[in-house]
Amino acid sequence: MSATKVFVARLAGCSVFDPAGDRVGRVRDVLVVYRRVDAPHVVGLIVEVPGKRRIFLSIGRVTSIGAGQVITTGIVNMRRFEQRGGEVRVIAEMLGRKVLIKSQRIRATIEDVAIEDRGQGEWEVSQLFLRKPKTTPSPFGKGPTTFATWNEVTEDELPGEAQSAEHVIAAYSDLVPADLASTLLDLPEERRFEVAEELPDDRLADVLEEMPDQERIDILTRLEDARAADVLDQMQPDDAADVLAQFPDDRSEALLQLMEPEEAQDVRMLLEYEPDTAGGLMTTEPVIVSADATVAEGLALIRRHELAPALGASVCVTLPPYEPPTGRFLGLVHFQRMLRYPPNERLGTLIDQQTEPVRVDASAAEVTRVMATYNLVSVPVVDDAHRLVGVVTIDDVLDHVLPDDWRSQGEGDAPSRLRQRPRKTPVTTGRRTTRGPNG
């Protein structure tokens, strides 16, 4: 059954279907235009279709909204969405705004917006769900809520006051980092920064890893040094190195000094290598074990939820110490091989004798050929002394060979130049104390 009133925050993420029941995509926002007297008019939905492309779906082509789904006429223009002047995105730009309730002269925050069908496919903003200021000093308390029509309020943004981004973050909380990054890239620049500033350090780090270099540099540049260093600590070392390589020397070194010593040391090591070599592509956080470790121990290490799938596809067996640069590299054990043996089997007896590591100075082309030839999702990287210094994963290779703006391209878009990531020689310090195989 089609609803006549829908709250936008609940609409976000709903599936969009054509009349035949085939899924078209998911709703990511609602687009409205302001009117001089009446409430804002809904012009359409912003829908994410396969390929991370965001398109515009005119509200006139929506035949039904209800039960967590949207039904269209089946005629959808797949051209990439571009916001025009005068158009406002409800989730991205309205939620979190301050308004003044005229009758009470109280400032309140927009937490949700209801849109209503006025007949013949005409939708408009009918109600605002507002939260008033707190009435108690308790730090855990929230202000009372109320509903108001558009005509009962007036927008009351104060000069210099940052627009709250909490509700935007809540509306997009179900998005994986890549999708959230794509969503942020579609926002106006100021709004993008406001949302990024409100994200927790680890969430922001995950999102920045999925953004093009220039956009993540812009965000980190506007953060205070201490916050920027905390976010860099949460990023994969190779991504952090890519970002720091773009900063001026003094800014880069200042951030390295503020980072955790262990994380900073990994980044410094990566900055020593040319970007188009195995050393420049690798990550320094593979799963490393001793030859005496058991299958049970290996499976426990790759079971960690924070471990990227490509890194969990195999474990590296080395002599001590067990942190890059390790003792002599002995070989790889793939997780599928571990599954075929009893828990007490020693990993040193299960090493894949066919997979050879690549040298740290091997070209990106050579690394790509090795991974393609042997169907690998990761390949170990060793130095001149045959010590393990890291692994190159399939996503590292793809990120290198794809065009610089691949995240913003859709099907049929023309390719652009390959990524260029010059790096400078960093100021290096002594190695940190190595830890054991479970460190």
C-alpha positions in Angstrom: 0.0 0.0 0.0 1.3 3.4 -0.9 1.9 5.9 2.0 0.7 9.5 1.7 3.2 10.8 4.3 6.8 9.6 4.6 9.7 10.6 6.9 12.8 11.1 4.9 15.3 9.6 7.4 13.3 6.4 7.2 13.2 6.5 3.4 17.0 6.6 3.1 18.3 3.2 2.1 14.9 1.9 0.9 15.1 -0.2 -2.3 13.7 1.1 -5.5 11.9 -1.4 -7.8 10.5 -1.2 -11.3 6.9 -2.5 -12.0 8.3 -5.9 -12.8 9.8 -6.3 -9.4 13.4 -5.8 -10.5 15.6 -3.8 -8.1 16.8 -0.5 -9.6 18.8 0.8 -6.6 18.5 2.4 -3.2 17.2 5.8 -2.0 20.0 8.0 -0.7 18.3 11.4 -0.4 15.2 13.5 -1.3 15.6 16.6 -3.4 13.4 19.7 -2.8 13.1 23.3 -3.9 12.1 26.1 -1.7 9.0 28.2 -2.6 8.3 31.8 -1.6 5.2 31.1 0.5 4.4 27.4 0.5 6.4 24.6 2.0 9.3 23.2 -0.1 8.2 21.2 -3.1 9.7 17.7 -3.6 11.2 17.3 -7.1 12.6 13.8 -6.8 14.8 11.2 -5.2 18.5 10.7 -5.4 19.0 7.0 -6.1 22.2 4.9 -6.0 22.2 2.3 -8.7 24.8 -0.5 -9.3 28.3 0.9 -10.0 27.9 3.5 -7.2 26.3 5.9 -9.6 23.8 8.3 -8.2 20.9 9.3 -10.5 17.9 11.6 -10.3 14.5 9.9 -10.1 11.7 12.4 -10.7 9.0 12.2 -8.1 6.5 12.1 -11.0 7.9 8.7 -11.9 7.3 7.3 -8.4 4.0 5.3 -8.4 4.2 4.0 -4.8 6.1 4.5 -1.5 5.5 2.2 1.3 6.6 -0.9 3.3 10.3 0.1 3.0 10.3 0.2 -0.8 9.7 2.6 -3.7 8.0 1.6 -7.0 8.7 3.5 -10.2 7.2 3.5 -13.6 10.2 1.6 -14.9 11.5 4.5 -17.0 14.7 5.7 -15.3 17.2 8.2 -16.7 20.7 6.7 -15.9 22.5 10.0 -16.3 24.6 10.9 -13.3 22.9 13.2 -10.8 24.1 16.8 -10.7 22.6 19.2 -8.2 21.2 22.4 -9.7 21.0 25.9 -8.2 18.0 26.2 -5.8 17.8 22.5 -5.2 18.3 21.3 -1.6 19.0 17.7 -0.4 17.0 17.0 2.7 19.3 14.6 4.5 22.5 16.2 3.4 21.5 19.8 3.9 18.3 20.2 5.9 18.7 17.7 8.8 20.6 19.4 11.6 19.6 22.9 10.7 18.4 25.3 13.3 15.0 26.9 13.0 13.0 29.3 15.1 9.5 28.2 16.3 7.6 31.4 15.7 4.9 31.0 18.3 7.3 30.1 21.1 10.4 32.0 20.0 12.4 28.9 20.7 15.3 27.7 18.5 15.1 24.0 17.6 17.0 21.5 15.5 15.4 19.6 12.5 15.8 15.9 13.2 13.5 14.6 10.4 11.4 15.9 7.6 8.0 14.5 6.5 7.0 14.7 2.9 3.4 14.2 1.9 1.5 13.4 -1.3 -0.9 16.3 -2.1 -2.4 14.3 -5.0 -1.6 13.7 -8.7 2.0 12.9 -7.8 2.7 16.3 -6.2 4.8 15.9 -2.9 5.8 18.6 -0.5 7.3 19.0 2.9 4.4 18.7 5.3 6.0 18.5 8.8 9.3 18.9 10.6 10.3 16.8 13.5 12.1 19.1 15.9 14.1 18.8 19.0 14.1 21.8 21.5 17.0 22.8 23.7 17.6 20.7 26.9 15.7 21.8 30.0 18.0 20.0 32.5 21.7 20.3 33.1 22.2 16.5 32.8 24.9 15.8 30.1 23.0 12.7 29.1 19.6 14.4 28.7 18.0 15.5 25.5 15.6 18.3 24.8 11.9 17.6 24.2 10.6 17.0 20.7 7.7 18.5 18.8 6.2 18.6 15.3 5.7 21.8 13.3 4.6 22.7 9.9 6.9 24.6 7.5 4.9 27.8 8.0 5.2 27.6 11.8 9.0 28.0 11.7 11.6 30.2 10.2 15.2 29.3 9.4 17.4 30.9 12.0 21.1 30.1 11.2 23.5 32.3 13.1 26.5 33.8 11.3 29.5 31.5 11.7 27.5 28.7 13.4 28.4 25.3 12.0 25.4 23.3 10.8 24.9 20.1 12.8 25.9 17.0 10.9 24.9 14.4 13.5 21.6 13.6 11.8 23.3 13.2 8.4 25.7 10.7 10.0 22.8 8.8 11.6 20.9 8.6 8.3 24.0 7.1 6.6 25.1 4.9 9.5 24.3 1.7 7.5 26.6 2.6 4.6 29.9 0.8 4.1 33.0 3.1 4.0 33.1 3.1 0.1 29.4 4.1 -0.2 29.7 6.8 2.6 32.8 8.2 0.8 30.8 8.4 -2.4 28.0 10.1 -0.6 30.3 12.7 1.0 31.9 13.4 -2.4 28.4 14.4 -3.7 27.9 16.9 -0.9 28.8 20.6 -1.2 32.3 21.2 0.0 31.5 22.9 3.3 28.8 20.3 4.2 31.3 17.5 3.4 33.8 18.9 5.9 31.1 19.4 8.5 30.1 15.7 8.3 33.7 14.5 8.2 34.5 16.5 11.3 31.7 14.8 13.2 32.7 11.3 12.2 34.6 9.2 14.8 38.3 8.8 14.0 38.1 5.2 12.9 35.0 5.8 10.7 36.6 8.9 9.1 39.8 6.9 8.5 37.9 4.2 6.7 36.1 6.8 4.6 39.3 8.7 3.7 40.9 5.5 2.4 38.1 5.3 -0.2 38.4 8.9 -1.4 40.6 10.4 -4.2 43.8 11.9 -2.9 42.8 15.6 -3.4 39.5 15.3 -1.4 41.1 13.5 1.5 44.0 15.9 1.6 41.4 18.8 1.7 39.7 17.3 4.7 42.8 16.5 6.6 44.2 20.0 5.9 41.2 21.5 7.6 41.4 19.4 10.7 43.5 20.4 13.7 46.9 18.7 13.7 46.1 16.5 16.7 42.9 15.3 15.2 44.5 14.7 11.8 47.2 12.7 13.4 44.6 10.6 15.3 42.8 9.8 12.0 46.1 9.0 10.2 46.8 6.5 13.1 43.6 4.7 12.2 44.3 4.5 8.5 46.2 1.7 6.7 49.9 2.7 6.7 50.1 2.7 2.9 47.1 5.0 2.6 48.5 7.3 5.3 51.8 7.4 3.4 50.1 8.3 0.2 48.4 11.3 2.0 51.5 12.5 3.8 53.5 12.4 0.6 51.3 15.2 -0.7 51.8 17.5 2.2 54.7 20.0 2.5 57.7 18.6 4.4 57.1 20.6 7.6 53.4 19.7 7.8 54.1 16.0 7.0 56.8 15.8 9.7 54.6 17.6 12.2 51.9 15.1 11.7 54.3 12.1 11.9 55.6 13.5 15.2 52.0 13.6 16.6 51.2 10.1 15.5 51.7 7.0 17.6 55.4 6.0 17.3 54.6 2.5 16.0 52.2 3.8 13.4 54.5 6.6 12.4 57.4 4.2 11.9 55.5 2.1 9.5 54.5 5.2 7.5 58.1 6.5 7.5 59.3 3.1 6.1 56.8 3.2 3.3 57.7 6.8 2.4 61.3 5.6 1.6 60.1 3.6 -1.4 59.2 4.8 -4.9 55.4 4.8 -5.3 55.4 2.5 -8.4 57.3 -0.3 -6.7 56.3 -3.2 -4.5 57.6 -1.2 -1.5 55.5 1.8 -2.4 52.3 -0.3 -2.9 52.6 -2.6 0.1 51.0 -2.5 3.5 53.2 -3.2 6.6 50.5 -5.1 8.6 50.3 -8.7 7.3 49.5 -11.6 9.6 52.9 -13.0 10.7 53.5 -16.2 12.6 56.4 -18.5 13.5 56.9 -21.9 11.9 55.9 -23.5 15.2 52.5 -21.8 15.3 49.5 -24.1 14.9 46.6 -24.1 12.5 44.4 -23.1 15.4 46.5 -20.1 16.2 46.7 -19.1 12.5 42.9 -19.3 12.1 42.4 -17.3 15.3 44.6 -14.5 13.9 42.8 -14.2 10.5 39.4 -14.4 12.2 39.8 -10.9 13.6 36.9 -8.7 12.3 39.1 -5.7 11.8 41.4 -7.6 9.4 40.9 -6.8 5.7 39.8 -9.9 3.7 42.9 -9.8 1.4 45.2 -9.7 4.4 43.3 -12.6 6.0 43.6 -14.8 2.9 47.0 -16.1 4.1 49.5 -15.9 6.9 53.3 -15.2 6.5 55.7 -17.6 8.2 59.1 -16.1 9.2 61.9 -16.4 11.6 62.0 -14.0 14.6 61.4 -11.1 15.0 57.8 -11.2 13.9 57.3 -7.6 12.8 58.5 -6.0 9.6 61.3 -6.1 8.9 61.1 -9.7 10.2 63.6 -12.5 10.4 64.1 -14.5 7.2 60.8 -15.1 5.3 59.9 -18.8 5.1 56.7 -18.7 3.1 53.0 -18.3 2.9 50.2 -20.5 4.3 46.8 -20.0 2.6 43.7 -20.1 4.9 42.0 -22.7 2.7 45.0 -25.0 3.3 44.7 -24.5 7.1 41.1 -25.6 6.9 42.2 -29.0 5.6 44.4 -29.8 8.5 43.8 -30.6 12.2 44.1 -27.6 14.7 47.4 -28.8 16.2 49.2 -29.1 12.8 52.3 -26.8 12.6 52.1 -24.1 10.0 55.8 -24.6 9.1 54.8 -27.9 7.4 52.0 -26.3 5.3 54.0 -23.6 3.5 53.1 -23.0 -0.2 56.3 -23.9 -2.0 55.1 -22.4 -5.3 54.4 -18.8 -4.2 57.6 -16.7 -4.3 57.9 -13.3 -2.7 58.7 -10.2 -4.8 61.6 -7.9 -4.1 60.8 -4.5 -2.5 62.1 -2.7 -5.6 60.1 -4.8 -8.0 58.0 -2.7 -10.4 54.2 -2.4 -10.0 53.9 -4.1 -13.4 55.9 -7.1 -12.2 53.8 -7.3 -9.0 50.6 -7.2 -11.1 51.9 -10.0 -13.4 52.8 -12.2 -10.4 49.4 -11.8 -8.8 47.6 -12.4 -12.1 49.7 -15.5 -13.0 49.3 -17.3 -9.7 45.7 -16.0 -8.9 46.8 -14.3 -5.7 45.0 -11.8 -3.6 48.2 -10.8 -1.8 51.9 -11.3 -2.5 54.7 -11.0 0.2 57.5 -8.4 -0.2 61.0 -9.0 1.0 64.2 -6.9 1.1 67.7 -7.8 0.1 68.2 -9.9 3.2 65.0 -11.9 2.4 63.3 -10.3 5.4 59.5 -9.8 5.1 58.7 -6.1 5.0 55.1 -6.2 3.9 52.5 -7.6 1.5 50.9 -6.1 -1.6 47.2 -6.8 -1.7 44.9 -6.9 -4.7 43.2 -3.6 -3.7 46.7 -1.9 -3.6 47.3 -3.0 -7.2 43.9 -2.0 -8.4 44.2 1.4 -6.7 47.4 2.0 -8.6 46.4 0.9 -12.1 42.9 2.4 -12.1 42.5 6.0 -13.3 43.0 8.7 -10.7 39.3 9.6 -10.7 37.9 6.0 -10.9 35.7 6.5 -7.9 33.7 9.2 -9.6 33.4 7.4 -13.0 30.4 5.4 -14.1 29.9 3.0 -16.8 30.9 4.4 -20.2 32.9 7.3 -18.7 36.2 7.9 -20.5 39.3 6.8 -18.7 41.7 9.4 -17.5 45.4 9.5 -16.6 46.9 6.9 -14.2 47.6 7.9 -10.7 50.8 9.8 -10.0 52.0 9.7 -6.4 55.4 11.3 -5.9 57.0 10.7 -2.5 59.7 12.5 -0.7 62.4 11.0 1.6 61.2 11.4 5.2 63.1 12.1 8.3 63.7 8.6 9.8 64.2 7.4 13.3 65.3 4.2 14.9 63.2 1.0 14.6 60.8 0.3 17.4 61.2 -2.8 19.6 59.9 -5.9 17.9 57.1 -7.9 19.3 56.3 -11.6 19.3 54.2 -13.5 16.8 50.9 -12.5 18.5 51.9 -8.8 18.8 
